[in-house]
Amino acid sequence: MTQGVVTKGAVTKGTMTVPGRVGPNAIIQVAEALRIDRGEALCHAVFARAGLLRHLREPPGAMVEEADVAALQAALRAVLGPAHAARIAREAGRR
């Protein structure tokens, strides 16, 4: 097995860099927590800001790119503010 080098969420194997991957619940459970806390319209607004409406239309069924999760968390902070975004993230993590 070839060992890779991890750099900022990506793994470099030889000359190929593979983006970091995260489980789909990092997207799915944030959507559910947002819907319960603030409703469908705000959930849609956050996902739109993150450029992830495709994940609302069809929740991911496999690992997602780490960049998607980072974009969603940044959009949460931008729309809700840091404290409320942290609360949503904690609730999503409990699910």
C-alpha positions as CSV (number, residue, x, y, z in Angstrom):
1,M,0.0,0.0,0.0
2,T,1.4,3.4,-0.9
3,Q,1.4,6.0,1.9
4,G,0.0,9.4,1.0
5,V,0.8,12.9,2.3
6,V,-2.2,14.8,3.7
7,T,-2.2,18.5,2.9
8,K,-5.2,20.8,3.8
9,G,-7.8,18.1,3.5
10,A,-6.3,16.5,0.5
11,V,-4.2,13.4,0.1
12,T,-1.3,13.4,-2.3
13,K,-0.3,10.0,-3.7
14,G,2.5,10.3,-6.2
15,T,1.5,13.0,-8.6
16,M,-2.2,12.8,-7.9
17,T,-4.0,14.9,-5.3
18,V,-7.3,13.5,-4.0
19,P,-9.7,15.9,-2.2
20,G,-10.6,15.1,1.4
21,R,-14.0,13.3,1.8
22,V,-16.5,13.5,4.6
23,G,-19.6,11.4,5.4
24,P,-22.9,12.6,3.9
25,N,-24.4,13.3,7.4
26,A,-22.3,16.4,7.5
27,I,-24.7,17.8,4.9
28,I,-27.9,15.9,5.6
29,Q,-28.1,16.6,9.3
30,V,-27.3,20.3,9.0
31,A,-30.2,20.5,6.6
32,E,-32.5,18.8,9.1
33,A,-31.3,20.9,12.0
34,L,-31.8,24.1,10.0
35,R,-35.3,23.0,8.9
36,I,-36.4,22.3,12.5
37,D,-34.8,25.5,13.9
38,R,-35.5,28.1,11.2
39,G,-37.7,26.5,8.5
40,E,-37.4,25.5,4.9
41,A,-36.9,29.0,3.5
42,L,-33.8,29.8,5.6
43,C,-32.4,26.3,5.0
44,H,-32.7,26.9,1.2
45,A,-31.0,30.3,1.6
46,V,-28.0,28.8,3.5
47,F,-27.6,26.0,1.0
48,A,-27.9,28.5,-1.9
49,R,-25.2,30.7,-0.4
50,A,-23.0,27.7,-0.1
51,G,-23.7,26.7,-3.7
52,L,-25.1,23.3,-2.5
53,L,-28.7,23.4,-3.6
54,R,-28.1,20.0,-5.3
55,H,-27.7,18.5,-1.9
56,L,-31.1,19.8,-0.8
57,R,-32.8,18.5,-4.0
58,E,-31.1,15.1,-3.6
59,P,-29.4,14.4,-0.2
60,P,-26.0,12.7,-0.7
61,G,-25.9,9.0,-0.4
62,A,-22.1,8.7,-0.2
63,M,-19.0,10.6,0.9
64,V,-18.9,14.3,-0.1
65,E,-16.0,16.5,-0.8
66,E,-14.7,18.3,2.3
67,A,-14.9,21.6,0.4
68,D,-18.8,21.2,0.3
69,V,-18.9,20.8,4.1
70,A,-16.6,23.8,4.6
71,A,-18.7,25.9,2.2
72,L,-21.9,24.9,4.1
73,Q,-20.3,25.8,7.5
74,A,-19.1,29.2,6.1
75,A,-22.6,29.9,4.8
76,L,-24.1,29.0,8.2
77,R,-21.9,31.5,9.9
78,A,-22.5,34.2,7.3
79,V,-26.3,33.9,7.4
80,L,-26.9,33.1,11.1
81,G,-23.9,34.5,12.8
82,P,-21.2,32.5,14.6
83,A,-23.1,31.6,17.8
84,H,-26.3,30.4,16.1
85,A,-24.3,28.6,13.4
86,A,-22.4,26.8,16.2
87,R,-25.7,25.8,17.8
88,I,-27.0,24.4,14.5
89,A,-23.7,22.5,13.9
90,R,-23.9,21.0,17.4
91,E,-27.5,19.9,16.9
92,A,-26.6,18.4,13.5
93,G,-23.7,16.5,15.2
94,R,-26.1,15.0,17.8
95,R,-28.3,13.4,15.1
